[in-house]
C-alpha cells in the first residue's frame, strides 16, 4: 500500500489527473486510495504565497441543506469547500483566496474527480460517510495540520473544546493558536472545525456562520443517535 501511494503521488506530481493517477498506481476505486492515504497532498507555501500563481483550479456549486455549497480543486485534491447563501459570494471569495490562479468551472481534466469529491462532501453533510478522507491540496503550517488531524478524530455527534484539542496535541497552552487554526480552515466538513466549541459550551466562531454551525451539530447528534439504535 505504501508503494501504491508513492506511485500515486509521483503520478500526480508528474501532471496526471487524480483519476488517472489513481488507476495507474493500481487502485481499483477512490475508496481504496482515500482510506490508505494521509489526505495531505498540500500545496507548497510558496505557491500559496503567490496567490496560487501557476495553479489551475476548477470549482462547482450545488444546493445543499445549508444553502449553497462550493467545492474547488486542483489536480492534486480539494483546495476549498465553502458554504454560503449565493454562488456569487462563494465564487468571489474563492477568487480572493487565490487571486493569481487560473480558476474556472469547465476544466474537463479535473471534472470527473471534482464531481466525485462534490458527492462525497454532500455525503459528509448528510452523515452518510462520517469517516471519509478526501485528498486535500491546501497550504498549512505543521501546527495547523496537527490541529486539523485532531479535529478529524472527533466522532460524528460529538464536540471538543479548544482546550481539549490543545491538550490532545500536547500543547495545552496553545488554546488561542488552536482557535486560529480552526478559523483558518478552508475545507468545511472535510476538516470538521464545526465540532470545536468553547469550554463553556457556547459555539465560538465559524467562518460560514454560527447558524450553520448550530444546525450541523444538531443534525450530527440526531444522526448519531439513529445510528446507535
Secondary structure, DSSP 8 states (H G I E B T S, - for coil): -HHHHHHHHHHHHTT--HHHHHHHTT-SSHHHHHHHS-SB----HHHHHTTTTT-EEEEEEEEETTEEEEEEEETTEEEEEEEES-HHHHHHHHHHHTTTSEEES--HHHHHHHHHHHHHHHHHHHTS-TT----B-----HHHHHHHHHHTTS-TT--EEHHHHHHHTT-TT-HHHHHHHHHT--BTTTS-GGGEE-TTS-----TT-HHHHHHHHHHHHHHHHHHH-
